[in-house]
């Protein structure tokens, strides 16, 4: 499971995992701490099982009001960080891609 500390959003962190499924890296178990509950739950459910790069391309660059970022944009940043190895899973048995 990965944990990402957000910047510039009402949500303060995002937990998620990336797993291999049928030779694809997919997003699973997304949970936001803070933020707009309905919106963050909706984002989490919509990308459950989605291929990581597809999720990134759909969420990257979304803004919230006058903020330069949003919860979906922060999740895209978190996923990119995990793919690049900048963000490390806290359980070595989970998050192996």
N, C-alpha and C positions, 0 to 999 in steps of 0.2 A: 504494500500500500504506500502510495506517495502522499506527502503533505506539502502543500504549497502555500506560502504566506502571500496574500494578495497585497497590492498597492493601489491606492486611489479608489477603492470601492467600499461599499457598506459591508460586504462580506469580508471577513478577516482571514479566512483560510479555506482551502479546498483540499479534500482528500479524494483520491481516486486510484484506480489501478489500470494497468495496460497488460493485457494477456494475449497470447497467441491463440488464434482460433482459425482453423483451416488455412494455415499459412498467411494469416493476416494479423496485424496488431490492432486490437480493438479496445475501446474504452469501456470500463465497467466500474461500478460501485462509487459513482461520483456523489459527494456530499459536501455541501457548502456550510460553513459556519457563519451565521449572520446573513445580512442581505435581505432582499425581499423574498420571503419564504415561498410564495407561489411561483414566482419567476425562476428562482434557483432550482426548485423541485422540477419545474417544467423542463428547464435546460438539461438537468441530470437525466430525466427519463427519456428525453428526445435523443440524446447521444448514446444511451446505453447500448452497447454492442456495435456501435458505429466504428468504422475503420478510423484510426487516429488521424491520418492526414486529411481525411474528409471532414472530420470534426473540426480540425484546426482551420481549414479553408472556409467553413461555414460561419465560424465564430470570430475569427481574427478581424480586428478593426472596428467591431461594434462599439459604439459609444453610449453612455448613459447620460442623457440630458446634456449639460455643458461640460461634463467630465471628459477627459481625453481617453478614458477606458470604460470598461463595464465588467460585470461578473463573467459573461461569456468570453470577452476578450482576455480576461485574466486566466480563465480556464484554458484558452488556446495557448497562452504563454506558458502555463504549467505543463501542458502536453508537449510543447516544443522543448522545454527544459528537460523533461523526462527522456525524450527521444535522443537528445544530444548528450545525455549522461550527466548534465549539470545538476539535476535533481535525482537523488538516490532514494530508492524504495527502502522503507525502514525494516522490512522483513525480507531477507535475502531469498526466501522460497517464493515470495510473491513479487510480481513485477518483472519477472524474467521474460525477456522478449526474445 
